[in-house]
Amino acid sequence: MEQMFIGIDVSKDRLDVHVRPSDEAFAVTRDGEGLAALVERLCSLTPGLVVLEATGGFEVTVAAALVAAAIPLAVVNPRQIRDFARATGQLAKTDALDARAIARFAETVRPEPRPVPDEQARALGELVVRRRQIIEMMTAERNRRRQLTNRRLIKSVERLLAVLIKELAELDHAIGEGIRGTPVWRERDQLLRSVPGIGDVVARTLIAELPELGTLDRKQIAALVGVAPLNRDSGTMRGKRTTWGGRAKVRSVLYMAALVASRHNPVLAAFYQRLVSLGKAKKLAITAVMRKLLTILNAMLRDKRPWQNA
């Protein structure tokens, strides 16, 4: 039988579905009844692969329902779909056309199905995201306070900061309790924090937002995070290799960890100094440290072995 590939365009209230190669199309509502109907229909089709776009959280419930039904699923970056659609001449954009483009992407590219975080992992992810939001609000309020001269307004900002600081402490406690209460996470947390340069925030962000860590090879995990150097060469033009795409939230905490590790981690500090001594720009050297650190963390979780300086 011909293998089927399915693309699903996810919006707030509706799911548009397209099946390749039959080009069958249908839609369901994004609620409990619609998801049940979707799962039942997909199970009858026995697809080789279903692809969803990561759409800012709307896809999470859909992905969880499909994974629970043992349907092979890949959640991909929307940019990949748009680039693919343009490359195939599809410039118009509607929900039905997007679903068709996703299905054609699934059929042509065949991205590897990836594990979707379970309920506890998603809960931890929400806590980590909320913590980042609180920190952003605190930074904004501190910036406003520096511009104020009215004492009444300054006190208003300080009262709000006090509330945010208390909220941040409660979130940190909740995240810590979540980590300690789950044996698998506790083991991953201990392994990650055994590395000089990896603290609580970095470890928790990696656990929550990079569940693939330890399950992919070094090239795949580097590409997933967005620290793999990509060529930009064409004809006689030769440009510098750059890194882009991937998971920006993971990359940002990895950057801070690399900065610390380039000074205080004996292995990575020596690696950084060697690159600088060879004439590499410091920014490029830090990017290389990020990639090497990610490779080390991936191997540690894969082998379940803590950090070793030797």
VOGU-3710 file (C-alpha; in Angstrom, 3 decimals, decimal comma):
1> meqmfigidv> 0,000/0,000/0,000  1,103/3,552/-0,722  2,406/5,342/2,352  0,376/8,350/3,452  1,706/11,693/4,681  -0,523/14,177/6,455  -0,150/17,894/7,070  -2,217/19,738/9,667  -2,533/23,522/9,806  -3,352/24,522/13,374
11> skdrldvhvr> -5,292/27,679/14,209  -7,017/28,798/17,381  -10,384/27,141/16,663  -9,827/24,868/13,658  -7,562/22,176/12,235  -7,190/21,927/8,459  -5,928/18,511/7,340  -4,457/17,460/4,001  -3,521/13,905/2,982  -0,831/13,028/0,455
21> psdeafavtr> -0,704/11,549/-2,124  -4,507/11,274/-2,358  -4,955/15,054/-1,815  -7,953/14,404/0,410  -8,709/17,422/2,596  -10,975/17,964/5,596  -11,251/20,138/8,698  -12,239/19,627/12,341  -12,663/21,940/15,301  -9,788/22,295/17,771
31> dgeglaalve> -11,723/21,035/20,774  -12,253/17,703/22,497  -14,848/16,480/20,019  -12,818/17,595/17,001  -9,605/16,020/18,312  -11,392/12,721/18,955  -12,741/12,742/15,395  -9,287/13,620/14,030  -7,560/10,791/15,912  -10,191/8,270/14,820
41> rlcsltpglv> -9,857/9,269/11,172  -6,056/9,312/11,207  -5,910/5,903/12,860  -8,048/4,516/10,029  -5,621/6,010/7,487  -2,496/4,625/9,302  -0,225/7,463/8,061  3,527/7,065/7,787  4,018/10,566/9,168  1,939/13,505/10,409
51> vleatggfev> 3,500/16,981/10,457  2,380/20,019/12,484  3,799/23,517/12,599  4,898/24,897/15,962  2,298/27,662/16,274  2,997/29,305/19,613  1,274/26,682/21,772  -1,921/25,918/19,817  -0,283/22,747/18,510  0,491/21,263/21,951
61> tvaaalvaaa> -2,944/19,751/22,614  -3,134/18,367/19,080  0,354/16,871/19,335  -0,434/15,272/22,690  -3,599/13,659/21,305  -1,745/12,232/18,287  1,182/10,932/20,336  -1,218/9,294/22,803  -2,742/7,441/19,833  0,733/6,229/18,731
71> iplavvnprq> 0,573/8,237/15,492  4,065/9,131/14,163  4,389/12,905/14,531  6,921/15,635/13,772  6,446/19,225/14,976  8,482/21,530/12,720  9,511/25,170/12,552  6,991/27,251/10,525  9,868/28,883/8,670  10,774/25,536/7,111
81> irdfaratgq> 7,239/25,163/5,775  7,104/28,690/4,344  10,502/28,297/2,655  9,373/24,957/1,201  6,071/26,437/-0,026  7,844/29,326/-1,761  10,343/26,936/-3,322  7,482/24,936/-4,826  5,772/28,069/-6,165  3,028/28,383/-3,556
91> laktdaldar> 2,845/32,070/-2,661  -0,849/32,291/-1,707  -1,646/31,603/1,939  -4,864/30,142/3,337  -5,403/27,522/6,014  -6,244/24,854/3,422  -3,236/25,767/1,253  -0,971/25,760/4,302  -2,183/22,261/5,217  -1,412/21,106/1,670
101> aiarfaetvr> 2,074/22,652/1,843  2,725/20,915/5,174  1,583/17,568/3,722  3,841/18,002/0,676  6,697/18,937/3,023  6,067/15,746/5,030  6,034/13,644/1,852  9,164/15,221/0,341  11,398/16,036/3,313  10,158/13,345/5,723
111> peprpvpdeq> 11,363/14,916/8,987  12,156/12,455/11,713  9,376/12,016/14,290  10,502/13,534/17,584  9,293/12,864/21,113  6,738/15,380/22,401  7,089/16,382/26,060  4,634/14,630/28,339  2,252/16,459/30,671  4,821/16,981/33,426
121> aralgelvvr> 7,436/18,231/30,958  4,954/20,717/29,492  4,109/21,904/33,014  7,790/22,478/33,725  8,131/24,248/30,382  5,304/26,629/31,307  6,984/27,402/34,633  10,290/28,132/32,882  8,549/30,390/30,343  6,712/32,243/33,127
131> rrqiiemmta> 9,972/32,726/35,006  11,510/34,309/31,912  8,471/36,592/31,551  8,772/37,722/35,182  12,459/38,544/34,680  11,617/40,542/31,537  8,984/42,505/33,487  11,486/43,182/36,286  14,041/44,450/33,779  11,444/46,740/32,176
141> ernrrrqltn> 10,369/48,161/35,548  13,981/48,793/36,612  14,595/50,630/33,352  11,494/52,765/33,963  12,606/53,554/37,518  15,891/54,985/36,239  13,959/57,451/34,069  11,562/58,631/36,783  11,947/61,677/39,058  8,512/61,669/40,718
151> rrliksverl> 8,855/59,958/44,117  5,278/58,696/44,043  5,878/56,935/40,729  9,218/55,582/41,922  7,481/54,034/44,946  4,854/52,542/42,615  7,581/50,862/40,580  9,316/49,609/43,729  6,063/48,073/45,041  5,567/46,262/41,741
161> lavlikelae> 9,195/45,082/41,778  8,696/43,674/45,274  5,705/41,666/44,047  7,648/40,396/41,014  10,634/39,393/43,181  8,300/37,407/45,445  6,674/35,783/42,414  10,097/34,881/41,006  11,079/33,185/44,263  7,843/31,161/44,262
171> ldhaigegir> 8,412/30,096/40,659  11,982/29,024/41,440  10,659/26,959/44,343  7,984/25,351/42,140  10,533/24,520/39,442  12,909/23,038/41,998  10,125/20,930/43,523  9,151/19,701/40,075  12,716/18,662/39,292  13,287/16,943/42,633
181> gtpvwrerdq> 9,916/15,161/42,497  10,573/13,430/39,170  13,324/10,761/39,222  14,164/11,079/35,492  14,386/14,874/35,660  16,345/14,703/38,892  18,934/12,465/37,236  19,142/14,747/34,168  19,390/17,816/36,397  22,240/16,311/38,412
191> llrsvpgigd> 24,116/15,280/35,267  23,737/18,715/33,667  24,730/20,649/36,802  27,860/18,540/37,204  29,328/20,599/34,335  31,193/23,765/35,435  29,232/26,626/33,884  25,793/24,963/34,058  23,560/26,354/36,788  19,956/25,836/37,819
201> vvartliael> 18,403/28,072/35,160  20,350/26,515/32,274  19,681/22,960/33,477  15,957/23,565/33,950  15,602/25,275/30,584  17,351/22,390/28,826  15,156/19,829/30,591  11,950/21,699/29,781  12,652/23,000/26,276  15,127/20,505/24,810
211> pelgtldrkq> 13,739/17,034/25,651  15,631/15,620/22,638  18,966/16,193/24,417  20,708/12,829/24,723  18,612/11,157/22,010  20,127/12,683/18,832  23,635/12,681/17,382  25,852/15,760/17,716  25,022/17,182/14,278  21,286/16,759/14,751
221> iaalvgvapl> 21,222/18,376/18,201  23,395/21,293/17,004  21,056/21,902/14,060  17,976/21,610/16,295  19,262/24,285/18,696  20,663/26,448/15,911  24,399/26,379/16,661  25,458/24,420/13,581  27,442/26,620/11,133  25,721/26,927/7,760
231> nrdsgtmrgk> 27,398/27,850/4,474  26,254/30,904/2,499  28,170/30,330/-0,748  26,853/30,834/-4,269  28,764/31,088/-7,563  31,880/33,152/-7,032  30,535/34,566/-3,769  32,030/33,071/-0,630  30,614/34,158/2,683  31,311/33,301/6,269
241> rttwggrakv> 29,486/30,376/7,767  26,756/31,530/10,153  24,361/30,005/12,649  20,635/30,745/12,555  17,241/29,191/13,177  16,681/26,626/15,896  15,379/27,191/19,416  16,211/30,734/20,425  15,309/30,267/24,106  17,664/27,312/24,452
251> rsvlymaalv> 20,367/29,112/22,499  20,198/32,193/24,736  20,777/30,243/27,977  23,438/28,151/26,256  25,235/31,375/25,289  25,363/32,524/28,924  26,578/29,079/29,991  29,306/29,219/27,322  30,447/32,637/28,578  30,843/31,254/32,103
261> asrhnpvlaa> 32,434/28,023/30,877  34,974/29,915/28,736  36,339/31,372/31,974  35,726/28,766/34,661  35,444/25,374/32,974  39,017/24,058/32,563  38,315/22,060/29,390  36,194/24,658/27,627  38,338/27,572/28,801  41,399/25,935/27,210
271> fyqrlvslgk> 39,374/25,299/24,041  38,272/28,954/23,935  41,792/30,306/24,511  43,184/28,039/21,796  40,674/29,384/19,266  41,412/32,998/20,197  45,162/32,399/19,959  44,626/31,056/16,425  43,046/34,363/15,429  39,369/33,515/15,775
281> akklaitavm> 37,103/36,411/16,698  35,901/36,164/20,292  32,250/35,986/19,234  33,000/33,085/16,890  35,021/31,394/19,615  32,081/31,656/22,042  29,773/30,152/19,409  32,211/27,258/19,025  32,199/26,819/22,824  28,378/26,733/22,749
291> rklltilnam> 28,451/23,990/20,142  31,095/21,973/21,995  29,263/22,378/25,308  26,019/21,184/23,703  27,815/18,180/22,219  29,263/17,296/25,629  25,879/17,636/27,366  24,232/15,495/24,695  26,810/12,732/25,170  26,555/12,917/28,969
301> lrdkrpwqna> 22,790/12,435/28,979  23,032/9,711/26,342  25,612/7,753/28,341  24,287/8,844/31,777  27,788/9,848/32,857  28,606/12,999/34,871  31,176/15,611/33,865  34,843/14,635/33,972  37,661/17,173/33,592  40,002/14,674/31,960
//
